[in-house]
């Protein structure tokens, strides 16, 4: 007796047709993680290894790893992982997000041109209406990576040591000086702006805070409100006296005298 067995179709991740020496670009599929582990210039997503940077494929069968290097054989830096401290320059700033070119990873300079993305919800715990209120184009920021081996790198500025480390005036391009909290002042054109800064803002670039330049509160001519003063309409003081110096009680007495005379 024959038994018919039906097999459901199964999708299989087939290894990409690459070999050592092939030139790839970011996003090209290289292999599955069961065959080779990701190394420099590569990243893994859902079990598949991809190229993270343009370059030449190199396979190390002894260590069972695959990497992407420059054509001259120099290693390319692997993508950041969650928790890495990154520094970068804001290339574009929009209302709800900003794009950052990462130039430093865990205190080491990198030159791979990795791009990070910062959403307005990951800037601060307080409400922010626009990204342009906390950072702008060309600012240098210190952030933390939120994802692992992915492009773009998700960034966050929430933390004591995270934020803008150097900002530039949007009018003249001069470096901004910190006055108090997140208030900034331009010594060149006297423009005032705001940023979400770190505690050590500007110190690495030779800038010191200037609290004496902080915006002053508006004064109201030095007048103070005295709770004992009673003022009538128009701001005039009401103390029960007439303009001629006689008290209102005297006026009442005069009216009674007139009424008695009439009688």
C-alpha positions in Angstrom: 0.0 0.0 0.0 1.4 3.3 -1.0 1.2 6.3 1.3 1.3 9.8 -0.1 3.2 12.4 2.0 2.9 16.1 1.2 5.8 18.3 2.2 5.1 22.0 2.9 7.5 24.4 1.1 10.3 25.7 3.3 12.1 28.9 2.7 15.9 28.5 3.0 18.4 31.3 3.2 20.9 30.5 0.6 24.4 31.7 0.9 25.2 34.6 -1.4 27.6 33.8 -4.2 30.6 35.7 -2.8 34.2 34.7 -2.3 37.4 36.2 -1.1 38.4 39.2 -3.3 34.9 40.1 -4.4 33.9 43.8 -4.1 30.7 44.6 -2.2 28.7 47.6 -1.1 26.8 48.2 2.1 23.7 45.9 2.3 25.0 43.1 0.1 24.2 39.7 1.5 27.4 37.7 2.2 26.4 34.4 3.9 24.3 32.9 6.7 25.6 33.0 10.3 25.8 29.2 10.5 28.5 29.2 7.9 30.7 32.2 8.8 30.6 34.7 11.7 30.5 38.5 11.0 33.7 40.4 11.6 35.1 43.8 10.6 33.0 45.7 8.1 30.0 43.3 8.4 26.9 42.9 10.5 24.3 40.2 11.2 20.5 40.6 11.0 18.0 37.7 11.3 20.7 35.1 10.8 22.2 36.7 7.6 25.5 38.4 7.4 25.6 41.7 5.4 28.3 44.1 4.3 28.4 47.2 6.4 30.8 49.1 4.3 32.1 49.1 0.7 35.2 47.1 0.1 36.7 43.6 -0.6 35.4 40.4 0.9 37.9 38.4 3.0 37.1 34.9 4.5 39.0 33.3 7.3 38.0 29.6 7.2 40.2 28.8 10.2 38.3 31.2 12.5 35.1 30.8 10.5 34.7 34.5 10.0 34.0 36.9 7.1 35.0 40.5 6.9 35.0 43.5 4.4 38.3 45.3 4.1 39.8 48.1 2.0 41.2 47.1 -1.4 44.7 47.5 0.1 43.9 45.0 2.8 43.3 47.3 5.8 40.5 46.4 8.1 37.3 48.3 8.2 35.6 49.0 11.6 32.7 46.9 12.5 29.3 48.5 13.2 28.6 49.8 16.7 26.8 47.6 19.2 24.2 48.6 21.8 25.7 50.7 24.6 28.7 52.0 22.6 29.4 55.7 23.3 29.6 57.6 20.0 30.5 61.1 18.9 29.5 62.7 15.7 28.6 65.8 13.7 25.0 66.6 13.0 24.7 66.6 9.2 21.0 67.4 9.0 18.5 68.5 11.6 14.7 68.4 11.0 11.7 69.0 13.2 11.4 65.4 14.5 14.8 63.8 13.8 18.5 64.4 13.0 21.2 62.6 11.0 24.6 62.3 12.5 27.9 61.3 10.9 29.8 59.2 13.5 33.5 60.0 13.8 34.4 58.5 17.2 33.5 55.2 18.9 34.4 54.5 22.6 37.2 57.1 22.5 38.6 55.8 19.2 38.5 57.8 16.0 36.8 56.1 13.0 36.8 57.1 9.4 34.1 54.8 8.0 31.4 57.4 7.6 28.8 55.5 9.6 25.5 57.4 9.8 23.4 57.6 12.9 19.8 58.7 13.4 18.4 60.6 16.4 14.7 60.8 17.0 13.2 63.7 19.1 11.9 61.2 21.6 15.5 60.1 22.4 16.9 63.5 23.2 15.6 64.3 26.7 13.0 63.1 29.2 11.2 66.4 29.1 8.8 67.5 26.3 10.5 69.0 23.3 8.4 70.6 20.5 11.2 70.7 17.8 14.6 69.1 17.3 15.9 72.5 16.4 15.3 73.7 20.0 17.9 71.2 21.3 20.5 70.8 18.5 21.2 72.1 15.0 23.3 71.3 12.0 27.1 71.1 12.5 26.8 70.6 16.3 29.1 67.9 17.8 27.2 65.5 20.0 28.0 62.6 22.4 25.4 59.8 22.2 24.8 56.1 23.0 24.0 53.4 20.5 20.6 51.8 20.9 20.9 48.9 18.4 23.6 46.4 17.3 25.1 46.0 13.8 22.4 47.9 12.0 22.4 50.8 9.6 21.5 53.6 10.5 22.7 53.5 14.1 19.9 54.5 16.4 21.1 57.1 18.9 20.0 58.5 22.2 21.1 61.6 24.2 19.3 60.7 27.4 21.9 60.6 30.2 24.1 62.9 32.3 27.2 62.6 30.1 25.3 62.7 26.8 24.3 65.7 24.7 25.8 68.5 22.7 29.5 69.0 23.4 30.1 71.8 21.0 27.5 74.0 19.3 27.8 76.7 16.6 25.9 79.9 16.1 23.2 79.6 13.4 23.8 83.2 12.3 27.5 83.6 12.1 28.9 80.1 12.7 31.0 81.1 15.8 31.3 78.6 18.6 28.6 79.2 21.2 29.4 79.8 24.9 27.4 78.2 27.7 25.9 80.6 30.2 23.5 78.7 32.4 21.8 75.3 32.0 21.0 75.0 28.3 21.3 78.7 27.4 23.9 79.6 24.8 25.5 82.9 23.8 27.5 84.0 20.8 30.4 86.3 21.7 30.7 87.5 18.1 27.2 88.5 17.1 25.5 88.3 20.6 22.9 85.8 19.4 21.2 83.6 22.0 20.2 80.0 21.4 19.4 76.9 23.3 20.9 73.4 23.2 20.7 70.1 25.2 24.3 70.2 26.4 26.5 67.9 28.5 27.9 68.8 31.9 31.4 69.3 30.4 30.3 71.4 27.4 33.1 73.0 25.6 35.9 72.0 28.0 37.5 69.7 25.4 37.6 72.6 23.0 38.9 75.3 25.4 35.5 76.9 26.1 34.5 77.9 29.6 31.1 78.6 30.9 30.1 82.3 31.3 27.2 82.5 33.8 27.7 86.3 33.9 26.2 86.4 30.3 23.1 84.6 31.3 19.8 86.3 30.2 18.5 88.5 33.0 14.9 88.5 34.2 12.7 91.4 33.2 12.3 94.1 35.9 9.3 96.2 36.5 10.9 99.6 37.2 12.0 98.6 40.7 8.4 99.0 42.0 7.4 96.6 44.8 4.0 95.7 45.9 3.2 96.6 49.5 0.5 94.5 51.0 -0.4 97.3 53.5 -1.1 99.8 50.7 -4.7 99.9 49.5 -5.1 101.4 46.1 -8.2 102.4 44.4 -9.0 102.6 40.7 -6.4 104.0 38.5 -3.6 103.0 40.9 -4.3 105.9 43.3 -3.8 105.2 47.0 -7.0 105.1 49.0 -6.5 106.1 52.6 -9.9 107.8 53.4 -8.6 111.4 52.7 -9.8 114.0 50.3 -7.6 116.0 48.0 -7.9 119.0 50.2 -6.5 117.1 53.1 -9.8 116.8 55.0 -11.0 113.3 55.9 -14.1 111.8 54.5 -15.6 111.7 58.0 -15.5 115.5 58.1 -17.5 115.5 54.9 -20.1 113.3 56.5 -20.4 115.7 59.4 -20.9 118.6 57.0 -23.7 116.8 55.3 -25.5 116.2 58.6 -25.1 119.9 59.5 -26.6 121.0 56.2 -29.5 118.6 56.7 -30.2 120.0 60.2 -30.2 123.6 58.8 -32.7 122.6 56.2 -35.0 121.2 58.8 
